[in-house]
Amino acid sequence: MADEARLSPDWPKVLLAMEGAALLAVALFAYDRLHGSWTLFALLFFAPDFSMLFYLGGPRAGAVAYNCLHVTFVPLALAVFGLLVSNPLIVQIALIQLAHIGFDRALGFGLKYPTEFGDTHLGRAPFVPRKLK
């Protein structure tokens, strides 16, 4: 039997969760090295999740808003901008958002599809029941 056949079908999800945990760890390390305020960190860590309020306008609006604040490109671009203008606060805010994204990925929460809240690029989101039809 080939080695590939012995791997669990969930192995890619495990690797993606590990990748999320690594993103969280690196963002925390960088934030600490920049001497960021841990009070600010605590206040802003879950701020991207307020994008879920857009689900009140339907699954498409919710998915767009959620994905805009949970894709790594946005905080990476923000961090580069902060470095270019020599503004450590902007870099720290970007690192908080990256830490949040890593935390979500480590728990198995991914970018949303416009079908319903629990449908993500990582599969069905954990702890989210299916809609009753």
Secondary structure, 3 states (H helix, E strand, C coil): CCHHHHCCCCHHHHHHHHHHHHHHHHHHHHHHHCCCCHHHHHHHCCHHHHHHHHHHHCHHHHHHHHHHCCCCHHHHHHHHHHHHCCCHHHHHHHHHHHHHHHHHHHHCCCCECCCCCCEECCEECCCCCCCCC
